[in-house]
Amino acid sequence: MKIEVKVCSPSSYRGEAIVVCHFEDSSKLDGAALELDRPSGGILGDLIKRGDFTGKLAQVSVVYTRGALPAYRVLLLGLGKKKDFDLEKARRAFAKAARSVRDLGLAEFAVCLDPAPGGAALEDMTEAAVEGVILGLYRFTQFKTAEENGPREIRRLIFLASDDREARRMKDAAAAAETVSKAVCFARDLVSTPSNEMTPTDMARRAREAAVSKKVRLTVLGDREMRRLGMHALLAVARGSMEPARFIILEYSGGRRGEKPYVIVGKGLTFDSGGISLKPPEKMEEMKADMSGGAAVLAVIKAAAELGLPLNLVGLVPATENLPGGRAYKPGDVLRSLSGQTIEVISTDAEGRLILADALTYAGRFKPRAIIDLATLTGACIIALGDDVIGMMGNDAGLKDGLRKAAGETGEKLWELPIWDDYAELIKSDVADMKNTGGRAGGAITAAVFLGKFVGDTPWVHLDIAGPAWLSKEKPYIPRGASAVGVRLLLRFLRDQAAKRRGK
C-alpha cells in the first residue's frame, strides 16, 4: 500500500471515500466533519441528531454524498469519548475504518485527522493512524492456493494536510510508522509460517532480509562453530531434531564507533514439542510460534536500520527445534553451558531458558550497554497475567522504566514481576550449579532468575511474551494467530533512546 500526504481541504477532495472523525461526547460536528456537513445539506449532522451515529469507539457509518461533495462517500468514524481518548484507541478506530473500506471493495481512501484530540500531537496521530490501517489490514495468505472472492487489497492511503508545513510533518511521521508497521508484518509472517517451511536454517536465511544496509552485518553459526565455542546448552536442545541448530547474529552500527550496543536476544524455537517431556497434543500445532521472540529481534534490527537510528544494536537469535528422539537430551542430564556453569535438566520442555542461557552469555562479548531478551518462555506467565500481558523482570530500574514508558505509548501491555533472591532457592540443584526449572510455584519468575545467572552485572530485562504472542481471538488491529508482540515496544524504546541522544 502506498501512503501519500496531500495538501487539500476535505471539501475539495475528489475520490471514492474520505474518513472524518467524531467524538462520542461532542453533541455537534466540528473540524473536517463540519466542513463536509455544510455543503452536503447536513447529511452527517442528521445522523447524529437521529442517534444513528453516536461516535462510539470504532463505530463507522458510510454516507453516500450523491454529488453534494466531490468525494463519493464519507465514512464517519467514532473515536469514543474525548476525555478517554489515547493513541491506542486511535489505532483501533483506524483499523476498523480501513477494514470497512476494504469491505466496500475500494482501492484507496483519504483520511482527515481534524479535529485533533487534545494533547495528541499531529505526528503521533499520524503514526497511530498508519499503524492501525496497515496492521488492521494484515492477512497471512502465503499458503492459500485457491483464489478467494474476498475484498481486494487497498492500494493507496492519502492523508489530507492543511498546508505544506503540516504535510511535511505528516510525511515524516507516516514514513516512520510505515517502517515500523512493515516490520511487525514481517515478524507476523515469520511466526505464521509452518515449521516445515521455517526451520532454523530457513530462519537464518530470512535474517538476510534484516541486513538492509551496509551498516548491518549478519553472521550465522552452525553446529561446528557452536561446539567449538562451548554452547552445549543450545546444542543439547537441538539433538533430538534432524534439523541443525543455527545461532543468528545481527550487528547494526548506527551509532559512534566503539559505543556500547544494546543487545536484543530472542528465543528462536521454530517448533517445540516439549522433547522427551512431551507436551499434550492439543494445540501443539501452535508451537511453531515458539520463535516469536526471535522473529521480533529480526524485525527490530531490520526496522532500526531502515529508520537510521543513531545507535549500535546487536540482535541474537538461538534457533533450533525441540523434538524427542534417540539422540534427544533427557531429564536428569547435566549440561555445561557456554558460561561454564552446569545445568541439571529437570524438564526438556523448559528448553527456552537453556538456549537463551548460551545466547545471553554470548551477548556479554559485546560489552553491552544493556541486554533485553524476549521469549515465549512460560505458561506460568499466562496463568499469572493472562493472555494479553507481557511479564517483565530484570535487574535495572532505569531500563525497566524506559520499557514501561514505551509500552504506554504503543499499547502493548506490560507488567513487572519480582525476582527476589529467595526465588533462587527453587532452582538449586544437588548435582549441578542449578536446575532448569523450579516447579510450578512462581514458574515465570524462577525462569527469569535462571536467565539472570547468565547476564552478570549488565543492565538486563527479560520480557516473557508467552501470553500475547499468539492470539486465539482477533483484536482490532491484530489478527487471530501471530501478533508480533514486542516489535513496536522495542522500536519505541530504541527511538526514545535515540531522541535523547539528539537532545529532543
C-alpha positions in Angstrom: 0.0 0.0 0.0 1.3 3.4 -1.0 0.9 6.2 1.6 0.7 9.8 0.5 0.2 13.2 2.1 -1.7 15.8 0.1 -2.4 19.4 0.8 -6.2 19.6 0.2 -9.3 20.6 2.1 -11.7 17.8 2.9 -14.5 19.6 1.0 -12.2 19.7 -2.1 -11.1 16.1 -2.0 -12.2 14.1 -5.1 -12.1 10.4 -4.6 -14.0 7.2 -3.6 -14.0 7.8 0.1 -12.9 10.2 2.8 -12.7 9.3 6.5 -13.5 12.0 9.1 -13.8 11.7 12.8 -16.2 12.5 15.6 -16.1 12.1 19.4 -18.9 10.5 21.3 -19.2 13.3 23.9 -19.4 16.0 21.2 -23.0 17.0 20.6 -22.1 18.8 17.4 -19.8 18.2 14.5 -16.6 20.1 14.2 -13.4 20.1 12.2 -13.4 18.2 8.9 -16.8 16.6 9.6 -18.4 20.0 10.0 -16.7 21.2 6.8 -18.2 18.4 4.9 -21.6 18.6 6.5 -22.4 22.2 5.3 -22.2 21.7 1.6 -23.9 18.3 1.9 -27.0 19.7 3.3 -26.5 18.4 6.8 -26.3 14.7 6.0 -23.7 14.0 8.7 -25.3 16.1 11.3 -28.6 14.4 10.7 -27.1 11.0 11.5 -26.1 12.3 14.9 -29.3 14.1 15.7 -31.3 10.9 14.9 -29.0 8.8 17.0 -27.9 6.6 14.1 -24.3 7.6 14.8 -23.1 8.2 18.4 -19.3 8.3 17.9 -18.6 5.2 20.0 -15.0 4.0 19.5 -14.5 2.4 16.1 -18.1 3.0 15.0 -18.3 3.5 11.2 -21.1 5.0 9.2 -20.9 5.1 5.4 -22.6 8.1 3.8 -23.1 8.4 0.0 -22.9 12.1 -1.0 -24.8 11.8 -4.3 -22.9 14.6 -5.9 -23.2 17.0 -3.0 -19.4 16.7 -2.4 -16.5 15.8 -4.7 -15.9 12.7 -2.6 -18.3 9.8 -3.5 -18.5 8.5 0.1 -17.9 9.9 3.6 -17.0 7.4 6.4 -17.8 8.9 9.7 -15.5 7.3 12.3 -16.2 7.3 16.0 -13.2 8.0 18.4 -15.1 7.4 21.6 -15.1 9.9 24.5 -12.7 12.7 24.1 -11.6 12.5 27.8 -10.7 8.8 27.4 -9.0 9.1 24.0 -5.4 8.0 23.5 -3.3 6.7 20.7 -4.2 3.1 21.3 -7.8 4.0 20.7 -6.8 5.8 17.5 -5.1 2.6 16.2 -8.2 0.6 16.9 -10.5 3.1 15.3 -8.5 3.5 12.1 -8.1 -0.3 11.8 -11.9 -0.6 11.8 -12.2 2.2 9.2 -9.6 0.5 6.9 -11.4 -2.8 7.1 -14.7 -1.1 6.3 -13.1 0.5 3.3 -11.7 -2.9 2.2 -15.2 -4.5 2.7 -16.5 -1.9 0.3 -14.1 -3.1 -2.3 -12.3 0.2 -2.7 -8.7 0.5 -3.8 -8.0 3.8 -1.9 -9.3 6.2 0.6 -8.4 9.5 2.3 -8.1 10.4 6.0 -8.5 13.8 7.6 -7.2 14.0 11.2 -9.1 17.1 12.1 -10.4 17.5 14.9 -7.1 16.6 16.6 -7.8 15.4 20.2 -6.5 17.5 23.0 -2.9 16.7 23.9 -2.2 14.4 20.9 0.4 15.8 18.5 -0.2 15.6 14.8 2.8 13.4 14.3 1.6 10.9 16.9 -1.9 10.8 15.5 -0.5 10.2 12.0 1.7 7.4 13.3 -1.2 5.8 15.1 -3.5 6.0 12.1 -0.9 4.4 9.8 -0.2 1.6 12.3 -3.9 1.0 12.7 -4.5 0.8 8.9 -1.5 -1.4 8.0 -1.7 -3.7 10.9 -5.5 -3.9 10.8 -5.5 -4.9 7.1 -2.8 -7.6 7.6 -3.6 -11.1 6.4 -1.4 -14.2 6.1 -2.3 -15.9 2.8 1.0 -17.3 1.7 -0.2 -20.9 1.6 -3.6 -20.3 0.1 -3.6 -21.6 -3.4 -7.3 -21.1 -4.3 -8.4 -17.6 -5.2 -10.9 -16.3 -2.7 -13.7 -13.9 -3.7 -12.9 -11.7 -0.7 -12.4 -7.9 -0.8 -9.5 -6.6 -2.9 -6.5 -5.1 -1.2 -6.3 -1.3 -0.6 -3.5 0.2 -2.7 -3.4 3.8 -1.5 -3.9 5.7 1.7 -4.0 9.5 1.5 -3.7 11.9 4.4 -5.1 15.4 3.9 -3.0 18.3 5.2 -4.0 21.9 5.6 -0.6 23.4 4.4 2.9 22.5 3.3 4.4 22.7 6.8 1.7 20.3 8.1 2.3 18.0 5.1 6.0 17.7 5.8 5.4 16.8 9.5 2.8 14.2 8.5 5.0 12.7 5.7 7.9 12.1 8.2 5.6 10.6 10.8 3.8 8.4 8.2 7.1 7.1 6.8 8.4 6.1 10.2 5.1 4.4 11.1 5.1 2.5 7.8 8.6 1.2 8.5 7.5 0.1 12.0 4.3 -1.5 10.7 6.0 -3.4 7.9 8.5 -4.8 10.5 5.5 -6.1 12.5 4.1 -7.7 9.4 7.5 -9.2 8.6 7.6 -10.8 12.1 4.0 -12.0 11.8 4.8 -13.7 8.5 7.8 -15.5 10.1 5.8 -16.7 13.1 2.8 -17.8 11.0 4.9 -19.8 8.6 4.6 -23.5 9.4 7.7 -25.2 10.9 8.4 -27.4 7.9 8.9 -24.1 6.0 10.5 -22.3 8.9 13.4 -24.5 10.1 16.4 -22.9 11.9 18.2 -22.8 8.6 15.2 -21.1 7.0 15.1 -18.6 9.8 18.8 -17.8 9.3 18.1 -17.3 5.6 15.3 -14.9 6.3 17.6 -13.0 8.6 19.3 -11.7 5.5 16.2 -9.6 4.9 17.2 -7.7 8.1 20.6 -6.8 6.6 19.1 -3.9 4.6 22.1 -1.7 4.6 25.9 -1.8 4.8 25.5 -0.9 8.5 24.1 -4.4 9.2 26.3 -7.4 9.4 24.9 -10.9 9.5 26.8 -13.9 11.0 25.3 -17.4 11.3 27.0 -20.0 13.4 26.4 -23.7 12.7 27.0 -26.8 14.8 30.7 -26.9 14.4 31.2 -23.2 15.5 28.9 -23.5 18.4 30.5 -26.7 19.6 33.9 -25.1 19.4 32.6 -22.1 21.5 31.1 -24.5 24.1 27.4 -23.7 23.5 26.4 -27.1 24.8 23.1 -26.0 26.4 21.8 -24.8 23.0 23.2 -27.8 21.1 21.6 -30.2 23.7 18.1 -28.9 22.9 18.8 -29.4 19.2 20.0 -33.0 19.5 16.6 -34.7 19.0 16.0 -33.0 15.7 17.3 -33.8 12.2 17.3 -30.0 11.6 20.6 -28.4 12.6 20.6 -25.5 15.1 21.7 -22.0 14.0 22.9 -19.1 16.0 22.0 -15.8 14.3 24.0 -12.7 15.0 22.9 -9.3 13.5 25.1 -6.3 14.2 23.8 -2.8 13.3 26.3 0.0 13.5 24.2 3.2 13.6 26.0 4.8 16.5 29.5 6.0 17.0 32.4 3.6 16.6 33.2 1.9 19.9 29.9 2.9 21.5 28.4 0.2 23.6 25.4 -1.5 21.9 22.0 -2.5 23.1 21.8 -6.3 22.7 18.4 -7.8 22.0 18.1 -11.6 22.4 15.1 -13.6 21.1 14.1 -17.2 21.6 14.0 -19.0 18.3 12.3 -22.3 18.8 11.0 -23.0 15.3 9.0 -25.9 16.8 8.7 -27.1 20.4 7.2 -30.5 21.1 8.5 -30.4 24.6 11.1 -33.1 23.7 11.1 -36.2 26.0 8.9 -34.2 28.4 6.3 -34.3 25.6 3.6 -31.6 25.5 -0.1 -32.6 25.3 -1.2 -32.9 21.7 -4.0 -30.3 22.0 -2.9 -27.1 20.2 0.6 -28.4 19.6 0.4 -27.0 16.1 0.7 -23.6 17.7 4.2 -24.4 18.9 5.5 -23.0 15.6 5.0 -19.7 17.3 7.7 -20.5 19.9 10.1 -18.4 17.8 8.1 -15.2 18.3 10.9 -13.6 20.3 13.5 -14.4 17.6 11.2 -13.1 14.9 10.8 -9.9 16.8 14.6 -9.5 17.1 15.0 -9.8 13.3 12.2 -7.3 12.7 13.6 -4.8 15.2 17.1 -4.8 13.6 15.6 -4.5 10.1 13.4 -1.5 11.1 16.1 0.2 13.2 18.4 0.1 10.1 15.7 1.5 7.8 14.9 4.2 10.3 18.6 5.0 10.6 18.6 5.1 14.4 21.9 6.6 15.7 22.5 3.6 18.0 24.6 0.4 17.9 22.5 -2.7 18.2 23.1 -6.4 18.3 20.4 -9.0 17.7 21.0 -12.6 18.8 18.7 -15.5 17.9 19.4 -19.1 19.0 17.3 -21.1 16.6 16.5 -24.8 16.9 13.7 -27.3 17.2 12.9 -29.3 20.3 11.9 -32.9 19.5 12.0 -36.3 21.1 14.3 -38.9 19.5 17.0 -41.4 20.2 19.7 -38.7 20.5 17.4 -36.2 22.4 18.6 -34.8 25.7 16.8 -36.2 28.7 15.5 -35.3 32.2 18.4 -35.9 34.6 21.1 -34.9 32.1 23.7 -32.3 33.2 24.7 -29.7 30.6 27.7 -27.5 30.6 26.7 -24.0 29.2 28.9 -21.5 27.4 29.4 -19.7 30.7 30.9 -22.8 32.2 28.0 -23.1 34.6 26.4 -26.5 34.8 22.6 -27.2 34.5 20.6 -30.2 35.6 17.8 -30.9 33.2 14.5 -31.5 35.1 12.2 -31.0 32.1 13.1 -31.0 28.5 10.1 -28.7 28.0 12.0 -25.9 29.8 14.3 -25.7 26.8 13.9 -22.0 26.0 15.9 -20.9 29.0 18.7 -23.3 28.0 19.2 -21.8 24.6 18.8 -18.3 26.0 21.5 -19.1 28.6 24.1 -19.6 25.9 22.8 -16.6 23.9 22.9 -14.3 27.0 26.4 -15.4 27.8 27.5 -14.7 24.2 25.8 -11.2 24.5 28.4 -10.3 27.1 31.1 -10.4 24.4 29.8 -7.2 23.0 30.2 -5.4 26.4 26.6 -4.1 26.0 25.0 -1.0 27.4 22.0 -3.2 28.2 20.5 -6.6 27.3 16.8 -7.1 26.6 15.6 -10.7 25.9 12.1 -11.6 24.8 10.7 -15.1 24.7 7.6 -17.2 24.8 9.1 -18.7 27.9 6.5 -19.9 30.4 2.9 -20.9 30.6 3.2 -19.7 34.2 3.3 -16.1 33.0 -0.1 -16.6 31.2 -1.5 -18.0 34.5 -0.2 -15.0 36.4 -1.0 -12.2 34.0 -3.4 -13.5 31.4 -3.2 -13.7 27.6 -2.7 -10.1 26.9 0.2 -9.0 29.1 4.0 -9.2 28.8 5.7 -10.2 32.0 8.8 -8.0 32.7 11.6 -8.9 35.1 15.1 -7.6 35.3 17.9 -6.0 37.3 17.9 -2.4 36.2 15.3 0.1 37.2 16.1 2.7 34.5 15.8 0.1 31.8 12.5 -1.2 33.1 11.2 2.4 33.3 12.1 3.0 29.7 10.3 -0.1 28.6 7.3 0.8 30.7 7.1 4.2 29.1 7.4 2.7 25.6 4.6 0.2 26.5 2.4 3.1 27.5 3.0 4.7 24.1 2.5 1.5 22.0 -0.4 0.0 23.8 1.5 -3.3 24.4 0.6 -4.2 28.0 3.5 -4.9 30.3 3.7 -5.7 34.0 6.6 -6.2 36.3 7.1 -9.4 38.4 9.6 -9.5 41.2 12.8 -11.6 41.1 13.8 -11.5 44.8 16.8 -13.6 45.9 14.5 -16.1 47.7 13.4 -17.5 44.3 16.9 -18.7 43.5 16.5 -21.4 46.2 13.9 -23.0 44.0 16.4 -23.7 41.2 19.2 -25.1 43.3 20.4 -28.5 42.2 22.0 -31.3 44.2 24.2 -32.4 41.2 24.9 -29.2 39.2 25.1 -25.4 39.6 21.4 -25.1 39.0 18.4 -26.9 37.6 16.4 -25.7 34.6 13.0 -25.5 36.4 11.9 -24.7 39.9 8.5 -26.3 39.7 5.0 -24.8 39.3 5.3 -22.2 42.0 6.4 -18.8 40.6 7.4 -20.5 37.3 7.7 -17.4 35.3 9.9 -15.8 38.0 12.2 -18.8 38.5 12.7 -18.9 34.7 13.8 -15.3 34.8 16.0 -15.9 37.9 17.7 -18.7 35.9 18.3 -16.4 32.9 19.7 -13.7 35.3 22.6 -16.1 36.2 24.0 -15.6 32.6 24.0 -11.8 32.3 26.4 -10.9 35.1 26.2 -7.2 36.2 25.0 -5.9 32.8 21.7 -4.0 32.9 19.1 -6.6 31.8 15.4 -7.0 31.3 13.6 -10.2 30.4 10.2 -10.0 28.6 8.0 -13.1 28.8 5.7 -12.8 25.8 4.1 -16.2 26.1 0.6 -14.8 26.5 0.2 -12.2 23.8 2.5 -13.7 21.1 -0.3 -15.9 19.7 -3.9 -14.9 19.9 -6.9 -17.2 19.8 -9.3 -14.3 19.2 -8.6 -11.4 16.9 -8.3 -7.8 18.1 -9.0 -4.6 16.3 -5.5 -4.4 14.6 -4.2 -7.8 15.5 -5.5 -10.9 13.6 -6.0 -14.3 15.2 -2.7 -16.0 15.4 0.7 -14.3 15.3 0.7 -10.8 16.9 4.5 -9.9 16.6 4.2 -8.5 20.1 7.4 -6.7 21.2 8.4 -5.3 17.9 6.6 -1.9 18.3 7.5 -1.9 22.0 11.3 -2.3 21.4 11.3 0.1 18.5 9.6 2.7 20.5 12.1 2.2 23.3 15.0 2.5 20.9 13.5 5.5 19.2 13.1 7.2 22.6 16.8 6.4 23.4 17.8 7.9 20.0 15.7 11.0 20.7 17.5 11.5 24.0 20.8 11.4 22.2 19.6 14.0 19.7 18.6 16.2 22.7 14.9 16.1 21.8 
